[in-house]
Amino acid sequence: MIDSAKSEFQLITYWDSEELKRQADFLTGIFLEVLEASPDADLVSAKRNGESGLAEAFARSHPEHLQDISNPEKLTQVLSIFFQLLNIAEEACAAKLRRDMEEQSDTREDPEELPMWTFRWIVHKLAGHCDPEAIRKLLSGFEIQPVLTAHPTESKRVSVLEAHRRIYNDLKIFNEQSRTVSEKNEAAERIRSQIEILLQTGHIFLDKPRVSDEVENGLFYFKESFYPLIPVVLSRLYRALKRRFPGERFDIPSVLHFSSWRGGDRDGNPFVTAEVTRQTLLRHATYIIDLYIGELTGLIRVLSYSRHEVEISRELAESLEKDARELPDFDAIASRNPYEPYRIKLAAIRARLKARRSALAFPNFEEILPDYAYSDSSDLLNEISIIRRSLEQHGSQSTADAWIRPMEFRVKTFGFHLARLDIRENSEVLENTIEELSQAAGQGSYLEKNEEQRQTWLEERLAAGGSLISENETYSDKTAEVLNTFRVVTWAQINLDNDSIGSYIISMTRSPSDLLMAYLLFKEVGGFVDGACRFSIVPLLETIGDLRRAPEILESLLTKEVVRKTYERLGVQQQVMVGYSDSNKDGGTITSQWETFKAQAEMTQVADRHGVRLKFFHGMGGSLSRGGKPTHRHIFGLPAKTLRGRIKLTEQGESISTKYANPDTALFNLKILTGTVMAASLENEFDPSPAPAEFIAEMERLSDSAYGAYRQLVETPGFVDYFRQASPIDAIAKLNIGSRPAKRKQTQGIEDLRAIPWVFSWTQNRHVLPAWFGAGTALENAANDLHHLALLQMMFSQWHFFNNMILSLKVSLLEVDMDIAEQYAQLCQDADARDRIFGAVKQEYDRTVNAVLKITETDALGQGIRRSAQAAEMRRHSLGQMNRIQIELLRKMQSGQATDEDMMQLLLTINCIAAGMRTTG
Ligand code: PGA
């Protein structure tokens, strides 16, 4: 445990503050020049006082450069850009750090000295336990699936994100030693112009995005990052294996797959209709073919081998003969490069793909697809592999590795589906659908049945012949819509690509019948083969109560015949989704983390008894308050034996752009994801170290006590009003950052409010309460007793889970500003409720800080987390300014005096604070 903790700490604690200051001063220095030259120059007090840049000025809390900006609108805009530039500087610094670490990984001789997530370390460990054959087997069991959700947590417009990317790229050029002075000056000029444009660009969404916009935005990451980088990641794994086992052959399987929720997540989003899902699936299907066609065109240019110089393999010669027989335009293709067999073969593959591409434009695609067009991506993969083997046969190994293997990796990863589209539906919607079908079929009310009766009825229906859906019946629009979605996904799985659909997820799963309903509906629309469902139907457990019942729900499910047949068909595997974010909102951070941890461990025991492998799908937000953590920390913190090489996890909103918008950052993130899953699985496999009973008992106690404190706060009379008045929640709902509404149902309480706006609001008003409230009560007593404190310190130093929990608390507490929070509290009109609630918050905050410092044996929150500490310090003053402007606007809004301009201004402050906090929440 300790060793891996050590290697991952390097990532958290090592930070070059001077380098960040340099980068930030460079960018903010240019910004200041742009401001001085702008028509608003008179608004800016451009007295530089010898300071080298705004960053330094702000860091020292001397904002004199901007003190003359009395116009809050201008100040919001200026600070927004200032924060954005700091974020870019931080990303550039982090990238440099990673390159340095990478360099070390490549040059160090002893793999033991490398961080655990590097492929060389992993292969070294594997070699200690397995022979190459066993390694091949182990590798083929890895399945790592990042899932891009459409969650509304990215408040930056695409144009603004693109501007950031350009600035980042030019900053990189500016920092490259090999660049000439002229090249550097040109890069700085481009940055200047980009900042100029940013200063005159609208920063918030004026219109609500459509689902199709969200889909298109997701495709950007496939084109710019995932498609180009997959071969880089897998080739590095391949090279690490070759380096350790020089004479062995390794066929690297597609360990990474991508999923998406964009166009498939119907939970509380009325705009995701069956038709939208169909369009999305077709868009994915055509997009990937266009990428392949583009790549083939490039390969045709490169592979100019002449028949007179090389002898191609027999299988390639035969496949060319097959092309000659099957392709209508083969003569034209062959006559273009008559002596260049690889070019002919690649052009033939392209022709087959083009035929598929053209057919996809028609609604009856499956009927008009010509025989020679590929109907399955495995046919395409086979043909590409024939080319690679032929090249290897005549000694062109480098060409095979550099040009053809990357395409093989891509086809294995993206197939003909690009991303596996998950469908998510709320259990209540399915209940209403079944109710209507049951009533219409004369089978009485479904809703009136208890759980046992529901299960019996559903199982009978699943076993029975005949259909519940009648062609002659007219169903309500809602029911018709749900049924059409089942039909669309079944059509896609059969006709587009076997992997076009990922899972069918049921949010707010409370009991086994919630899943059986989906099985029944799939059976009704032809989604079954030999008594098994074609789809992986997945429970999403996301309240504390449901997480506690999780083992029981799973036990019951795994005994159902339809579930058994289905998991057997899907490789004896059952997927379960665990919701970190909603459980955090329901039970507070400590209890949510503990219950999700325990539920996974206990469900794994249940599944083991049934001989089923579980694949956990981690539904985490980007921020700590929504269960998010840096990926490597999250993965190492999972309970022993629950990972086993298989994981699915959500990537959301701003974390998607932060992690994957720039290719070098994206490469690192994909590698660390792959590497940590492999390393942590190996640790589980070869050195499982379940947490000692003493740690478990202590966590139980802490969780109970934290839960009590958290629930007491949210149930305090007046709490809902406090939240509504002392935060910008009502304005956040108007932000237009996602296609879906902020609430599942239009009620005033917080129960139906989604976790995202909940956390977003607490982040803006600087309470950041969901990330820590309750922890102080739980930890304080223990930390005050010396014996107990020693136990907590031991847990911190020896147990990933607890270490993560405490570090996350530390980072979150740094984001809190109690003085500013108190000013927001003043907006709460009921003085009594305000004093009680803010008083409780303040006391709990002090308790939490004290306990965390004692457990981590540090004197200040920032100690040991220099990067977060520097980030907080650089922004502290300016964020405070922004918060104060927001408070005034909220006050105006509450008194009914806010104009349309004020409302717009309020939205801008939200955007600006999100940039400053580096998260919406
Ligand atoms: P959800 O997501 O509201 O879509 O379930 C919650 C979250 O990610 O915070």
Residues whose N, C-alpha, C, O or C-beta is under 5 A from the ligand:
A	BS01	PGA	S581 M620 G621 R626 R754 A755 I756
